[in-house]
Amino acid sequence: MKKEGWPEFPFFWLKKPNMSSLQNLASHVHEKAETYRRSGFRGETSEMEKQIIEHMTALEQQVLVLTDVVQALLQIIDDQRTSQRVKRAFRWIREKAKKYGHRVWENTIFKVLGALGTLWFVWFLITLLIRFLHGLKR
């Protein structure tokens, strides 16, 4: 899956990535982050090695914080999916209303009643016009 202007999608095992894939992605991020958490270093070290270890530990902590942020974002996005459900519900309601509206519009009784209503309205307007014009002649 390649969208224009975006890098290649990195999770090939997601065949059709969508909002329902968020839980899979969150668990994948969690598993990968837990794999790389270490308990520390062992053995004798020089001052330079201690500085490198401190620097690497700081970088590792930053990466783990970013991992936690990504997981939190995925959970927040997943929690916001209710808006998609609401959109689907409104779409379903609109389709049903359209379907039943079309059924009513194509109904013969509706057409006959509509024609009778139109004829009655035209008759009513003509009688009003006749009465109005008749009243002007006096």
Secondary structure, 3 states (H helix, E strand, C coil): CCCCCCCCCCCCCCCCCCHHHHHHHHHHHHHHHHHHCCCCCCCCCCHHHHHHHHHHHHHHHHHHHHHHHHHHHHHHHHHCCHHHHHHHHHHHHHHHHHHHHHHHHHCHHHHHHHHHHHHHHHHHHHHHHHHHHHHHHC
